Amino acid sequence: MPRANGSGDGFVPGIGHPARILVDVLLDEGEVDAAWEAAAGRADDRQLLTPADLMRDHRPADAPGVYLRLLEPLKRSTGDQAYHEVARMLRSIRACHERLGTPEEFSRYLAALRTELKRRPKLMQILDKNGL
């Protein structure tokens, strides 16, 4: 059945996509796993960040993909805000690998990332301060 925009997808201008609304409602209700399932393939990675953070401890294999996808565009950004966000993503990825018992996999990734971005001394300082 067509909706307000005539597409039939449930999108209503000014409200947002129904999948995003559902994810937000489920998160508000504390239904993290249900929010994750509802968001799969429908929500953007930025919206998946909250459930990934919330489920990092009990479903650590599911969360790193979100962090890694969000990290990619950040690698091309500069400035303190972007660098602190890189550190935040890396800390989250490290936490997942620690829970999974694969810290060496994270160490290899981090070493490669540091090599790739070594010409950014401010980023290296921030990573050092975050124990990365």
N, C-alpha and C positions, 0 to 999 in steps of 0.2 A: 504494500500500500504506500503510495507517495506521501512524503512528509512535507513540511513547510518549504523545503527547497526543491521539491518535486523529484528528488532522487530515490526515495524509498529507503535510504540508509539511516534514517532517524536523525539526521543532522538538523538542528534548528539554529538559525543564525542568532548569535548573541548568547547562546547557551553552551555550545560545544558539541563535540562528537559524543554519541552515547557511550561508546566504550570508555572514553576518558572519564565521563561522569560516573559510570559504574565502578571503575577502579577507585576513584576518589571516595565514593560512598562505602565501598568495601573496606578501604583503608581506615576511614572514619569509624567503622564498626569493629575494627581490630581483626578483620578477616584477611590477613596478609597472604596466605596461600591462595585463597579465592581471588584476591586482587591480582596476584601474579598470573594465575591461569586466565583471568578475564583480559588481562593486558597483552598476553602473548599474541604477537602478530597484529595487534590493533593499536597499541599505544606506542608513542615514541620513546626513545631511550631515556629522555629527560624525565618522563613520567614514571618509567620503570625504576628510576634511581631510588625512590622512597621504598618501594617493596624490596628492592635488592638490599638496601641497607638493613631493613627489618628482618629479612630472612637469611642474611649472611651467616649467622651462627648455626641455624638448623637446616639450611639447604645451601651449603657453601659451594656446591658444584654449579648451581644455577646463576649465581650473581656475577661472577667474573666477566662473563660476556658483555653484560651491560656496562660495567666499568671500562672494559677495554674499548668498546665502541665509543664511549664518551671521551675517552682519553685521546683517541686518534685526532680529532680536530684541535684539541688542546695542544697537541705537540706542535702545531703550526702557529699557535698564538704566542704572543710575548706579553710581558708585564707581570707585575706581582700577583694580581688577581688570578690570572691564568696559571701561573706557576704554583700558587697555593692550591688551586683546584687540581693540578696534576698530582701534587703530593697527596691530596685527599683521596683521589682515585687509587693511587698506588698503595696507600695504607689499607684501603678496603680490599684491594686485590691480594695484598700480602696476608691479611686476616683470613681470607678464604683459603689460600694455599696452606696456611698454618692449620686450619681446621681439617683440611683434606689430607694433611700429612705430606704435602709436596712443596716444602719451602725451597728446595733446590730448583724447582721449575720457576718459581718467582725470582729467585736470585739470578738465574740466567736471563730472564726477561728484563729485569732491572739493569743488569750489566749492559745488555744490548741497547737499552733505552738511553742509559747514561752516555754510552759511546756515541750514539746517534745525535744526542743533544748537547754534547760536551762544549760547544762554543757558546753556551749560555751560562756564564758564570753565576749569575743571580739565581737561576734555576738550580744549579748544582749546590749553591749555598742553602737554598730552601730544602732541597732533598736531604742534604747532610743534617740540617737542624731537625728533620723529621725522622732521622735514623734510616734513611733510604739510600 
